[in-house]
Amino acid sequence: MNNAVFPADDYAIRSIRADEWRAVKELRLTALRDPVAHLAFLETYEQAAGRSDDFWQERTAGAAEGASGKQQFIAEVARTGEWAGTLTVLVEEAGTSDWAGFPVERRQGHVVGVYVRPEWRGSGLTKALFDAGVEWAWGRGAERVRLIVHEANERAQAFYRKAGFVPSGLTVPLAQRPDEVELEFVLGRDGS
Ligand SMILES: CC(C)(COP(=O)(O)OP(=O)(O)OC[C@H]1O[C@@H](n2cnc3c(N)ncnc32)[C@H](O)[C@@H]1OP(=O)(O)O)[C@@H](O)C(=O)NCCC(=O)NCCS
């Protein structure tokens, strides 16, 4: 089904709800078994699979509808209720340091945990998820939205460019494999 085109009304994009932690866990574990998971995610399947129910409940509640600093979006297939893809947007405040120790100079959105099931890739669903996530970040007063992508994750980079993100020039060595580099891509509020 790769590259099939689905009408947009086959799925709905929405924020997760606090009681949906089992579905959050299932989709995350699926993402971590993807062939490019070692490029796409810092966590391993084994690490995630070993986490307690409490962890998943807290993670879900912290990014659910109504949470202010973090929001996880999913694409829900209308016919089956299956979650076809997800991303999470964090709000990073000016004057703080990010996870890598770099200063955050302005309020910005940071997109993480991007995953779309293979059968939905190339369908336009990823763009719909990004539209919702980016809109949410603008609504939280973000001046730009950024994400970090592995230098070898070419499909993801191609999508981000299509969505208007451009490399900022900032590179971050991977903590676990310092000979590999991740790239920062940014989207300006005016689309620049
Ligand atoms: C990254 C991801 C969300 C992108 O969504 P998608 O629906 O696959 O994206 P699209 O198909 O709309 O766009 C990708 C583009 O890259 C192209 N592409 C496919 N394989 C490619 C490759 N190996 N190298 C370069 N470009 C490639 C596609 O043809 C498409 O371009 P087109 O629309 O001009 O044809 C999805 O592929 C995914 O979930 N991947 C696994 C997890 C992941 O990598 N997450 C990102 C972590 S930063």
The ligand as an ORCA input file, in Angstrom:
! r2SCAN-3c Opt
* xyz 0 1
  C       9.646     10.147      8.444
  C       8.210      9.870      8.063
  C       7.276     10.350      9.163
  C       7.908     10.657      6.782
  O       6.568     10.471      6.417
  P       6.229      9.939      4.924
  O       4.752      9.837      4.820
  O       7.051      8.724      4.686
  O       6.769     11.162      4.068
  P       6.462     11.439      2.542
  O       6.376     10.155      1.775
  O       5.303     12.389      2.437
  O       7.757     12.252      2.141
  C       9.009     11.620      2.036
  C       9.656     11.959      0.705
  O      10.919     11.287      0.664
  C      10.989     10.498     -0.517
  N      11.811      9.339     -0.176
  C      11.444      8.073      0.085
  N      12.522      7.336      0.387
  C      13.584      8.152      0.319
  C      14.989      7.973      0.507
  N      15.488      6.787      0.862
  N      15.796      9.045      0.343
  C      15.310     10.252      0.003
  N      13.984     10.488     -0.202
  C      13.146      9.435     -0.039
  C       9.566     10.170     -0.842
  O       9.431      9.821     -2.203
  C       8.890     11.483     -0.498
  O       9.106     12.469     -1.486
  P       7.976     12.790     -2.606
  O       6.727     13.169     -1.889
  O       8.575     13.931     -3.370
  O       7.828     11.537     -3.406
  C       7.949      8.337      7.836
  O       8.649      7.904      6.703
  C       8.334      7.496      9.037
  O       7.548      7.320      9.970
  N       9.574      6.950      9.057
  C      10.066      6.109     10.146
  C      10.305      6.904     11.429
  C      11.183      8.125     11.211
  O      12.143      8.123     10.467
  N      10.830      9.199     11.930
  C      11.518     10.480     11.831
  C      12.511     10.661     12.918
  S      13.380     12.213     12.808
*
